[in-house]
Amino acid sequence: MSVAVSSVLLVAGLPSLGAVAFDASPAASCTPGYTPCIANKASDVDCRAGSGNGPRYTKAGVVYRVRGSDRYGLDADNDGWGCER
């Protein structure tokens, strides 16, 4: 039996972000440095609401915690949060 686990973290001090979803996906298939998981399948991923050209886009309305290298450039202002528009 497989059980998917996810939780929601309310980020204090960042009211414009609202809820941030965290995904408990297996780390081996995720791109390091992003929470929730961004599948490690594409050379480029852009924020859904941004001006990027893909080929893949993040989930609409999801804010990503960015730690370490920002391979996809989702954290434009370098505050540790990506796709926070």
Contacts in CASP RR format, 6 or more apart in sequence:
PFRMAT RR
TARGET T0000
AUTHOR 0000-0000-0000
METHOD contacts of the structure
MODEL  1
MSVAVSSVLLVAGLPSLGAVAFDASPAASCTPGYTPCIANKASDVDCRAG
SGNGPRYTKAGVVYRVRGSDRYGLDADNDGWGCER
4 24 0 8 1.000
5 24 0 8 1.000
6 21 0 8 1.000
6 22 0 8 1.000
6 23 0 8 1.000
6 24 0 8 1.000
6 36 0 8 1.000
7 22 0 8 1.000
8 19 0 8 1.000
8 20 0 8 1.000
8 21 0 8 1.000
8 22 0 8 1.000
9 19 0 8 1.000
9 20 0 8 1.000
9 22 0 8 1.000
10 18 0 8 1.000
10 19 0 8 1.000
10 20 0 8 1.000
11 17 0 8 1.000
11 18 0 8 1.000
11 20 0 8 1.000
11 63 0 8 1.000
14 81 0 8 1.000
16 84 0 8 1.000
17 63 0 8 1.000
17 81 0 8 1.000
17 84 0 8 1.000
18 63 0 8 1.000
20 62 0 8 1.000
20 63 0 8 1.000
20 65 0 8 1.000
21 36 0 8 1.000
21 62 0 8 1.000
22 35 0 8 1.000
22 36 0 8 1.000
22 65 0 8 1.000
23 35 0 8 1.000
23 36 0 8 1.000
23 37 0 8 1.000
25 36 0 8 1.000
25 37 0 8 1.000
25 39 0 8 1.000
27 37 0 8 1.000
29 37 0 8 1.000
29 39 0 8 1.000
29 40 0 8 1.000
30 37 0 8 1.000
30 38 0 8 1.000
30 39 0 8 1.000
30 40 0 8 1.000
31 37 0 8 1.000
31 38 0 8 1.000
31 39 0 8 1.000
31 40 0 8 1.000
31 45 0 8 1.000
31 71 0 8 1.000
31 72 0 8 1.000
32 69 0 8 1.000
32 71 0 8 1.000
33 66 0 8 1.000
33 67 0 8 1.000
33 68 0 8 1.000
33 69 0 8 1.000
33 70 0 8 1.000
33 71 0 8 1.000
34 64 0 8 1.000
34 65 0 8 1.000
34 66 0 8 1.000
34 72 0 8 1.000
34 74 0 8 1.000
35 64 0 8 1.000
35 65 0 8 1.000
35 67 0 8 1.000
36 62 0 8 1.000
36 64 0 8 1.000
38 45 0 8 1.000
38 58 0 8 1.000
38 64 0 8 1.000
38 72 0 8 1.000
41 56 0 8 1.000
42 54 0 8 1.000
42 55 0 8 1.000
42 56 0 8 1.000
43 55 0 8 1.000
44 53 0 8 1.000
44 54 0 8 1.000
44 55 0 8 1.000
44 56 0 8 1.000
44 72 0 8 1.000
45 54 0 8 1.000
45 56 0 8 1.000
45 57 0 8 1.000
45 58 0 8 1.000
45 72 0 8 1.000
45 74 0 8 1.000
46 52 0 8 1.000
46 53 0 8 1.000
46 54 0 8 1.000
46 56 0 8 1.000
46 57 0 8 1.000
46 58 0 8 1.000
46 72 0 8 1.000
46 74 0 8 1.000
47 57 0 8 1.000
47 58 0 8 1.000
47 74 0 8 1.000
47 82 0 8 1.000
47 83 0 8 1.000
47 85 0 8 1.000
48 57 0 8 1.000
48 58 0 8 1.000
48 59 0 8 1.000
48 60 0 8 1.000
48 61 0 8 1.000
48 83 0 8 1.000
49 60 0 8 1.000
49 61 0 8 1.000
49 83 0 8 1.000
49 85 0 8 1.000
50 83 0 8 1.000
50 85 0 8 1.000
58 64 0 8 1.000
58 74 0 8 1.000
58 83 0 8 1.000
61 83 0 8 1.000
62 83 0 8 1.000
63 81 0 8 1.000
63 82 0 8 1.000
63 83 0 8 1.000
63 84 0 8 1.000
64 74 0 8 1.000
64 75 0 8 1.000
64 81 0 8 1.000
64 82 0 8 1.000
64 83 0 8 1.000
65 80 0 8 1.000
65 81 0 8 1.000
65 82 0 8 1.000
66 74 0 8 1.000
66 75 0 8 1.000
66 80 0 8 1.000
66 81 0 8 1.000
66 82 0 8 1.000
67 80 0 8 1.000
70 78 0 8 1.000
74 82 0 8 1.000
74 83 0 8 1.000
75 81 0 8 1.000
75 82 0 8 1.000
76 82 0 8 1.000
END
